[in-house]
Amino acid sequence: MTKLICKAFIFAFITISSSVYADQLDDSYILGFGSCITEKRDQPIWKAIEKENINEFFFMGDNVYGDTKDGLLDGMRASYDKQKKMFPEWLSNKKLNAIWDDHDYGKNDGGTEYPLKDEAQRLFLEFWNIDANDPRHKRKGIYFNEEKIISGLRVNLIGLDTRYHRSPLDQQSKPYYPSTDTTKTMLGDEQWAWLEKVLNNKNDLNIIVSSIQVLPTDHIFEKWHNLPHERKRLIDLLNAQSKPTIILSGDRHKAAIYKKGNLIEMTSSSMNKPVSKPLSFFSNLIFSESDKYLISDIYESENYGLIIFNDDKNVEIILKDLDGLTISKYKVM
């Protein structure tokens, strides 16, 4: 009991905040990332991640599984309380960032129609110990950006909120198909205006973190392509930047690398909740997933990702398995 209390006490000092060009003294820098980590199962993947000696970790959504069928948030509070005790102690010494997806938002596949989204946001900000002066306490939604110099590169790390403002999809449940209604939005007017502004800042590299996939178009689950006009708007906006862009995403309980033109997307999911083998087998019989933008194999077991910034200004993204073995990788610059 004393150990659990100690872990919860240490975790309370974890702070996630925005900053502008906080200089990094390290010659190299490692940003870890992952998604879909339930507090209802053991989390052995932290053993491999600890060995990476990461400087920072980005939680890309479904950071707890606190949603319930009735949409109430009593389960969310309990899930957050349990997750505090599940995270390893060494993680409290690392820089952390986070966005949410549906299971830590409060409604499975939910969007702007979810009535308790403001309360869900308060719980999110409290759990991640967001500084009281952070803009996320005053805005609708948990999107943010952080600019800093890493290994001599000016990096803009951007976390998007694909839940709070997202219009209802055309279908009530899976399978989801692209909508022809161009009035529907993924980010909402305010977040779009904010994104356009922060992308115009002078940086060498943009890292866009979206809880749902951006580039893939062929599968029947949640993705930006469910609102194809919004996906096009984002891709056009990123392509207009005269700098490399990395897209990170989660949600799928699968992992892979996708490429469209100069845009690279790595999906990393799940950290401890892979699709069961029987379900995966029958799903693949019915729906053998591929995509025209896929440039790697699809990996369905536990995984996490790394962005490695080297002192020669080279940047590489790497996908690793439960034991820390490399699944796939891509050199960005």
Secondary structure, DSSP 8 states (H G I E B T S, - for coil): -HHHHHHHHHHTT--B---B------SSEEEEEE----TTS--THHHHHHHTT-SEEEE-S-SS----TT--SHHHHHHHHHHHHHS-GGGGGSEEEE---GGGTTSTT--TT-TTHHHHHHHHHHHTTB-TTSGGGTSSS--EEEEEEETTEEEEEEE--SSTT----SSSSSS------TT--SS-HHHHHHHHHHHTS--SEEEEEESS-SS--SSSSS-GGGSHHHHHHHHHHHHTSSS-EEEEE--SS-BEEEEETTEEEEE---SS----HHHHHHHHHH-----TTB-S--B-SSEEEEEEE-TTS-EEEEEEETTS-EEEEEE--
